[in-house]
Amino acid sequence: MVIDMTINEEWWEEPEDTEENDDYTPASGIKYYRGHYYIDGVCISLNSYPECLGTKSKCKSCVFFDPRNCQLRLDASLRQELKTLLDVERERYEAQLRRQKALIHAVRQELQAHGRPLHYEVLARIVAERHPKLKITEASVLRIMSYHPEEFECIEVGVYQCKK
């Protein structure tokens, strides 16, 4: 089973999530590095994982492991731990997407309300004041506008407007 979750924008992560998770090693011997789990040198992530970690198990058609010596097939607790870890990663990813959408919405809303193009520093102060729960910074406003040209247009250095 493959789920397409190919967003590589780390700027919207919560500050406390940046280093702690990079050194995480599950107790069962699954290796973890930057959102990827490794079993016998095989990379498993939200983008690519064996079907047995999804809803149905089809060992005969598995492209990850040889069914005769697959650790996931032989060790139900290992399979369950990896399912749990991927569920946690999925929840974290979905929270990041929700945060990203909230940031885009807030920046766009304030930019439209102002009625003319603004420099990202000015816009960041406005958004931070009106949406304190987002904990927005100048850097995050600049990134969100530069990473989403379908929403925002740079009309001169640091100055953006909403696309119509």
Accessible surface in RSA format (square Angstrom, percent):
REM  Atomic radii and reference values for relative SASA: ProtOr
REM  Chains: A
REM  Algorithm: Lee & Richards
REM  Probe-radius: 1.40
REM  Slices: 20
REM RES _ NUM      All-atoms   Total-Side   Main-Chain    Non-polar    All polar
REM                ABS   REL    ABS   REL    ABS   REL    ABS   REL    ABS   REL
RES MET A   1    93.51  48.4  69.92  46.3  23.59  56.2  77.89  66.2  15.62  20.7
RES VAL A   2   112.13  73.8  83.17  75.3  28.96  69.8  83.17  72.3  28.96  78.5
RES ILE A   3    49.74  28.3  46.54  34.7   3.20   7.7  49.67  35.8   0.08   0.2
RES ASP A   4   116.34  81.5  86.45  86.0  29.89  70.7  38.30  90.1  78.04  77.8
RES MET A   5    32.29  16.7  22.68  15.0   9.62  22.9  24.06  20.5   8.23  10.9
RES THR A   6   100.71  71.6  72.20  73.2  28.51  68.0  53.38  71.7  47.33  71.6
RES ILE A   7    69.86  39.8  45.63  34.0  24.23  58.4  48.85  35.2  21.01  57.0
RES ASN A   8   130.97  90.3 105.15 101.6  25.82  62.2  33.79  81.3  97.18  93.9
RES GLU A   9    36.96  21.2  31.63  23.9   5.33  12.7  12.38  23.9  24.58  20.1
RES GLU A  10   113.04  64.9  99.46  75.2  13.58  32.3  34.79  67.3  78.25  63.9
RES TRP A  11    32.63  13.1   4.48   2.2  28.15  66.1  15.30   8.2  17.34  28.1
RES TRP A  12     4.05   1.6   3.43   1.7   0.62   1.5   3.53   1.9   0.52   0.8
RES GLU A  13    31.21  17.9  20.47  15.5  10.74  25.6   1.75   3.4  29.46  24.1
RES GLU A  14    65.25  37.5  63.92  48.4   1.33   3.2  31.14  60.2  34.11  27.9
RES PRO A  15    98.61  71.9  82.20  74.9  16.42  59.7  89.24  73.7   9.37  58.3
RES GLU A  16   108.27  62.2  95.51  72.3  12.76  30.4  58.27 112.7  50.00  40.8
RES ASP A  17    37.59  26.3  36.29  36.1   1.31   3.1   0.37   0.9  37.22  37.1
RES THR A  18    76.82  54.6  65.55  66.5  11.27  26.9  51.41  69.1  25.41  38.4
RES GLU A  19   134.10  77.0 131.58  99.5   2.52   6.0  44.43  85.9  89.67  73.2
RES GLU A  20   131.07  75.3 110.58  83.7  20.50  48.8  50.73  98.1  80.34  65.6
RES ASN A  21    47.27  32.6  47.10  45.5   0.17   0.4   7.19  17.3  40.08  38.7
RES ASP A  22    42.31  29.6  36.49  36.3   5.82  13.8  11.64  27.4  30.67  30.6
RES ASP A  23   122.99  86.2  97.96  97.5  25.04  59.2  37.79  88.9  85.21  85.0
RES TYR A  24    93.17  43.5  86.21  49.1   6.95  18.1  72.49  54.5  20.68  25.5
RES THR A  25    83.10  59.1  61.87  62.7  21.23  50.6  37.44  50.3  45.66  69.0
RES PRO A  26     2.71   2.0   0.00   0.0   2.71   9.9   0.00   0.0   2.71  16.8
RES ALA A  27   110.72 101.8  66.20 102.2  44.52 101.3  78.04 109.9  32.68  86.6
RES SER A  28    55.03  46.5  16.73  22.3  38.30  88.2  30.40  64.7  24.64  34.5
RES GLY A  29    44.05  54.3   0.00   N/A  44.05  54.3  28.54  78.3  15.51  34.7
RES ILE A  30     2.12   1.2   0.74   0.6   1.38   3.3   1.90   1.4   0.22   0.6
RES LYS A  31   122.81  59.9 122.66  75.3   0.15   0.4  83.50  75.2  39.31  41.9
RES TYR A  32    20.34   9.5   4.53   2.6  15.81  41.1   2.25   1.7  18.09  22.3
RES TYR A  33   125.18  58.4 125.18  71.2   0.00   0.0  94.44  71.0  30.74  37.9
RES ARG A  34   134.35  56.4 118.77  60.5  15.58  37.1  41.28  56.4  93.08  56.4
RES GLY A  35    21.78  26.9   0.00   N/A  21.78  26.9  13.44  36.9   8.33  18.7
RES HIS A  36    67.70  37.0  67.70  47.1   0.00   0.0  40.97  42.2  26.73  31.1
RES TYR A  37     5.22   2.4   5.22   3.0   0.00   0.0   0.00   0.0   5.22   6.4
RES TYR A  38    72.40  33.8  70.69  40.2   1.71   4.5  43.19  32.5  29.21  36.0
RES ILE A  39     7.37   4.2   3.96   3.0   3.41   8.2   7.37   5.3   0.00   0.0
RES ASP A  40   100.74  70.6  57.79  57.5  42.95 101.6  33.74  79.4  67.00  66.8
RES GLY A  41    69.95  86.3   0.00   N/A  69.95  86.3  34.47  94.6  35.47  79.5
RES VAL A  42    38.78  25.5  35.22  31.9   3.57   8.6  38.78  33.7   0.00   0.0
RES CYS A  43    50.22  38.0  39.79  44.4  10.43  24.5  25.20  63.8  25.02  27.0
RES ILE A  44     0.02   0.0   0.00   0.0   0.02   0.0   0.02   0.0   0.00   0.0
RES SER A  45     9.05   7.6   8.79  11.7   0.26   0.6   3.57   7.6   5.48   7.7
RES LEU A  46    18.64  10.4  17.59  12.6   1.05   2.6  17.59  12.4   1.05   2.8
RES ASN A  47    52.70  36.3  50.79  49.1   1.91   4.6  18.17  43.7  34.54  33.4
RES SER A  48    44.06  37.2  44.00  58.7   0.05   0.1  26.26  55.9  17.79  24.9
RES TYR A  49     4.83   2.3   4.83   2.7   0.00   0.0   1.34   1.0   3.48   4.3
RES PRO A  50     2.73   2.0   1.72   1.6   1.01   3.7   2.73   2.3   0.00   0.0
RES GLU A  51    64.55  37.1  60.08  45.5   4.47  10.6  17.39  33.6  47.15  38.5
RES CYS A  52    19.97  15.1  13.57  15.1   6.40  15.0   6.31  16.0  13.66  14.7
RES LEU A  53    14.76   8.2   0.00   0.0  14.76  37.1   0.00   0.0  14.76  39.7
RES GLY A  54    21.19  26.1   0.00   N/A  21.19  26.1  10.51  28.8  10.68  23.9
RES THR A  55   125.02  88.9  88.51  89.7  36.51  87.0  79.27 106.5  45.75  69.2
RES LYS A  56   144.05  70.3 136.49  83.7   7.56  18.0  84.71  76.2  59.34  63.2
RES SER A  57    74.69  63.1  43.03  57.4  31.66  72.9  32.84  69.9  41.85  58.6
RES LYS A  58   116.02  56.6 105.67  64.8  10.34  24.6  57.68  51.9  58.34  62.1
RES CYS A  59    36.03  27.3  28.70  32.0   7.33  17.2  15.90  40.3  20.14  21.7
RES LYS A  60   204.03  99.5 172.60 105.9  31.43  74.8 118.81 106.9  85.22  90.8
RES SER A  61    69.96  59.1  46.63  62.2  23.33  53.7  54.72 116.5  15.24  21.3
RES CYS A  62    39.64  30.0  14.21  15.8  25.43  59.8  16.25  41.2  23.38  25.2
RES VAL A  63   137.68  90.6  99.48  90.1  38.20  92.0 107.53  93.4  30.15  81.8
RES PHE A  64    41.10  20.6  25.68  15.9  15.42  40.1  28.35  17.2  12.75  36.5
RES PHE A  65    23.12  11.6  11.06   6.8  12.06  31.4  19.46  11.8   3.66  10.5
RES ASP A  66    54.53  38.2  41.90  41.7  12.63  29.9  27.95  65.8  26.58  26.5
RES PRO A  67    42.84  31.2  40.85  37.2   1.99   7.2  42.59  35.2   0.25   1.6
RES ARG A  68   193.59  81.3 172.95  88.2  20.64  49.1  82.12 112.2 111.47  67.6
RES ASN A  69    99.27  68.5  89.79  86.8   9.48  22.8  29.88  71.9  69.39  67.1
RES CYS A  70     8.92   6.7   8.36   9.3   0.56   1.3   1.89   4.8   7.03   7.6
RES GLN A  71    68.70  38.4  67.42  49.3   1.28   3.0  23.54  50.1  45.16  34.3
RES LEU A  72     0.22   0.1   0.11   0.1   0.11   0.3   0.11   0.1   0.11   0.3
RES ARG A  73   108.23  45.4  87.42  44.6  20.81  49.6  33.31  45.5  74.92  45.4
RES LEU A  74   114.81  63.9  80.11  57.3  34.69  87.2  83.05  58.3  31.76  85.5
RES ASP A  75    60.88  42.6  57.35  57.1   3.53   8.3  19.58  46.1  41.30  41.2
RES ALA A  76    62.45  57.4  53.54  82.6   8.91  20.3  53.74  75.7   8.71  23.1
RES SER A  77    81.43  68.8  67.50  90.1  13.92  32.1  54.62 116.3  26.81  37.6
RES LEU A  78    10.57   5.9   8.95   6.4   1.62   4.1  10.57   7.4   0.00   0.0
RES ARG A  79    59.76  25.1  59.76  30.5   0.00   0.0   3.61   4.9  56.15  34.0
RES GLN A  80   103.11  57.7 102.22  74.7   0.89   2.1  46.88  99.8  56.22  42.6
RES GLU A  81    45.23  26.0  38.22  28.9   7.02  16.7  28.80  55.7  16.44  13.4
RES LEU A  82     0.00   0.0   0.00   0.0   0.00   0.0   0.00   0.0   0.00   0.0
RES LYS A  83    58.58  28.6  56.82  34.9   1.75   4.2  18.42  16.6  40.16  42.8
RES THR A  84    67.13  47.7  65.70  66.6   1.43   3.4  54.36  73.0  12.77  19.3
RES LEU A  85    19.64  10.9  19.55  14.0   0.09   0.2  19.57  13.7   0.07   0.2
RES LEU A  86     3.92   2.2   3.92   2.8   0.00   0.0   3.92   2.8   0.00   0.0
RES ASP A  87    67.70  47.4  66.54  66.2   1.16   2.7  16.84  39.6  50.85  50.7
RES VAL A  88    83.98  55.3  83.22  75.3   0.76   1.8  83.22  72.3   0.76   2.1
RES GLU A  89    22.98  13.2  21.69  16.4   1.28   3.1   0.87   1.7  22.10  18.0
RES ARG A  90    50.23  21.1  50.23  25.6   0.00   0.0  30.01  41.0  20.22  12.3
RES GLU A  91   112.95  64.8 109.34  82.7   3.61   8.6  40.99  79.3  71.97  58.8
RES ARG A  92    56.56  23.7  49.89  25.4   6.67  15.9  33.55  45.8  23.01  13.9
RES TYR A  93    28.80  13.4  27.57  15.7   1.23   3.2  21.56  16.2   7.24   8.9
RES GLU A  94    69.05  39.6  68.04  51.5   1.00   2.4  19.65  38.0  49.40  40.3
RES ALA A  95    43.90  40.4  38.38  59.2   5.52  12.6  39.22  55.2   4.69  12.4
RES GLN A  96    28.43  15.9  26.71  19.5   1.72   4.1   9.58  20.4  18.85  14.3
RES LEU A  97    38.25  21.3  38.25  27.4   0.00   0.0  38.25  26.9   0.00   0.0
RES ARG A  98   151.32  63.5 144.70  73.8   6.63  15.8  75.31 102.9  76.02  46.1
RES ARG A  99    42.03  17.6  36.13  18.4   5.90  14.1  19.28  26.4  22.74  13.8
RES GLN A 100     9.36   5.2   9.36   6.8   0.00   0.0   1.12   2.4   8.24   6.2
RES LYS A 101   138.78  67.7 133.48  81.9   5.30  12.6  80.88  72.8  57.91  61.7
RES ALA A 102    40.86  37.6  30.74  47.4  10.12  23.0  38.59  54.3   2.28   6.0
RES LEU A 103     0.57   0.3   0.57   0.4   0.00   0.0   0.57   0.4   0.00   0.0
RES ILE A 104    26.02  14.8  26.02  19.4   0.00   0.0  26.02  18.7   0.00   0.0
RES HIS A 105   120.64  65.9 116.33  80.9   4.31  11.0  80.65  83.1  39.99  46.5
RES ALA A 106     2.43   2.2   2.43   3.8   0.00   0.0   2.43   3.4   0.00   0.0
RES VAL A 107     0.00   0.0   0.00   0.0   0.00   0.0   0.00   0.0   0.00   0.0
RES ARG A 108    54.48  22.9  54.48  27.8   0.00   0.0  17.72  24.2  36.76  22.3
RES GLN A 109    83.33  46.6  77.53  56.7   5.80  13.8  23.58  50.2  59.75  45.3
RES GLU A 110    11.13   6.4   9.61   7.3   1.51   3.6   0.11   0.2  11.02   9.0
RES LEU A 111     5.22   2.9   2.24   1.6   2.99   7.5   2.24   1.6   2.99   8.0
RES GLN A 112   101.24  56.6  79.17  57.9  22.07  52.5  33.59  71.5  67.65  51.3
RES ALA A 113    78.35  72.0  36.16  55.8  42.20  96.0  49.07  69.1  29.28  77.6
RES HIS A 114    80.62  44.1  53.46  37.2  27.16  69.5  44.44  45.8  36.18  42.1
RES GLY A 115    64.39  79.4   0.00   N/A  64.39  79.4  32.19  88.3  32.20  72.1
RES ARG A 116   155.95  65.5 145.91  74.4  10.04  23.9  57.44  78.5  98.51  59.7
RES PRO A 117    40.42  29.5  35.18  32.1   5.24  19.0  35.20  29.1   5.22  32.5
RES LEU A 118    10.39   5.8   8.11   5.8   2.27   5.7  10.39   7.3   0.00   0.0
RES HIS A 119    59.12  32.3  54.91  38.2   4.21  10.8  35.54  36.6  23.58  27.4
RES TYR A 120    41.83  19.5  41.83  23.8   0.00   0.0  10.51   7.9  31.32  38.6
RES GLU A 121    64.78  37.2  64.78  49.0   0.00   0.0   3.74   7.2  61.04  49.8
RES VAL A 122    57.57  37.9  57.42  52.0   0.15   0.4  57.42  49.9   0.15   0.4
RES LEU A 123     0.00   0.0   0.00   0.0   0.00   0.0   0.00   0.0   0.00   0.0
RES ALA A 124     3.87   3.6   3.19   4.9   0.68   1.5   3.44   4.9   0.42   1.1
RES ARG A 125   147.27  61.8 141.08  71.9   6.19  14.7  71.58  97.8  75.69  45.9
RES ILE A 126    39.61  22.5  35.47  26.4   4.14  10.0  39.59  28.5   0.02   0.0
RES VAL A 127     0.00   0.0   0.00   0.0   0.00   0.0   0.00   0.0   0.00   0.0
RES ALA A 128    38.56  35.5  30.59  47.2   7.97  18.1  31.59  44.5   6.96  18.4
RES GLU A 129   143.36  82.3 117.74  89.1  25.63  61.0  43.98  85.1  99.39  81.1
RES ARG A 130   148.21  62.2 120.05  61.2  28.16  67.0  37.66  51.5 110.55  67.0
RES HIS A 131    47.24  25.8  42.46  29.5   4.78  12.2  30.00  30.9  17.24  20.1
RES PRO A 132    91.90  67.0  78.94  72.0  12.95  47.1  83.03  68.6   8.86  55.1
RES LYS A 133   194.99  95.1 170.34 104.5  24.65  58.7 119.65 107.7  75.34  80.3
RES LEU A 134    27.51  15.3  27.28  19.5   0.23   0.6  27.51  19.3   0.00   0.0
RES LYS A 135   151.53  73.9 131.13  80.5  20.40  48.6  88.70  79.8  62.83  66.9
RES ILE A 136    13.61   7.7   0.33   0.2  13.28  32.0   0.33   0.2  13.28  36.0
RES THR A 137    77.25  54.9  70.90  71.9   6.35  15.1  71.37  95.9   5.88   8.9
RES GLU A 138    74.02  42.5  70.41  53.3   3.61   8.6  23.17  44.8  50.85  41.5
RES ALA A 139    47.14  43.3  39.51  61.0   7.63  17.3  44.64  62.9   2.50   6.6
RES SER A 140     9.24   7.8   8.79  11.7   0.45   1.0   8.81  18.8   0.43   0.6
RES VAL A 141     0.00   0.0   0.00   0.0   0.00   0.0   0.00   0.0   0.00   0.0
RES LEU A 142    59.07  32.9  59.07  42.3   0.00   0.0  59.07  41.5   0.00   0.0
RES ARG A 143   100.27  42.1 100.20  51.1   0.07   0.2  13.63  18.6  86.64  52.5
RES ILE A 144     0.00   0.0   0.00   0.0   0.00   0.0   0.00   0.0   0.00   0.0
RES MET A 145     1.51   0.8   0.00   0.0   1.51   3.6   0.00   0.0   1.51   2.0
RES SER A 146    56.85  48.0  33.17  44.3  23.68  54.6  31.31  66.7  25.55  35.8
RES TYR A 147   103.71  48.4  83.80  47.7  19.92  51.8  50.87  38.2  52.84  65.1
RES HIS A 148    19.53  10.7  19.53  13.6   0.00   0.0  17.21  17.7   2.32   2.7
RES PRO A 149    78.19  57.0  77.02  70.2   1.17   4.3  78.19  64.6   0.00   0.0
RES GLU A 150   108.31  62.2  83.59  63.2  24.73  58.9  63.54 122.9  44.77  36.6
RES GLU A 151    47.84  27.5  47.31  35.8   0.52   1.2   2.29   4.4  45.55  37.2
RES PHE A 152     3.28   1.6   0.00   0.0   3.28   8.5   0.00   0.0   3.28   9.4
RES GLU A 153    69.81  40.1  67.03  50.7   2.77   6.6  13.35  25.8  56.45  46.1
RES CYS A 154    69.30  52.4  42.52  47.4  26.78  62.9  21.48  54.4  47.82  51.6
RES ILE A 155    76.87  43.7  42.33  31.5  34.54  83.3  47.90  34.5  28.98  78.6
RES GLU A 156   116.13  66.7 103.99  78.7  12.14  28.9  36.55  70.7  79.58  65.0
RES VAL A 157   144.23  94.9 129.40 117.1  14.83  35.7 133.24 115.8  10.99  29.8
RES GLY A 158     9.06  11.2   0.00   N/A   9.06  11.2   4.02  11.0   5.03  11.3
RES VAL A 159    25.21  16.6  25.21  22.8   0.00   0.0  25.21  21.9   0.00   0.0
RES TYR A 160    15.07   7.0  15.07   8.6   0.00   0.0   3.05   2.3  12.03  14.8
RES GLN A 161    51.22  28.6  50.96  37.2   0.26   0.6   8.91  19.0  42.31  32.1
RES CYS A 162    18.30  13.8  10.12  11.3   8.19  19.2   9.83  24.9   8.48   9.1
RES LYS A 163    85.16  41.5  81.20  49.8   3.96   9.4  42.38  38.1  42.78  45.6
RES LYS A 164   234.68 114.5 161.96  99.4  72.72 173.1 143.77 129.4  90.91  96.8
END  Absolute sums over single chains surface
CHAIN  1 A    10335.6       8559.6       1776.1       5527.0       4808.7
END  Absolute sums over all chains
TOTAL         10335.6       8559.6       1776.1       5527.0       4808.7
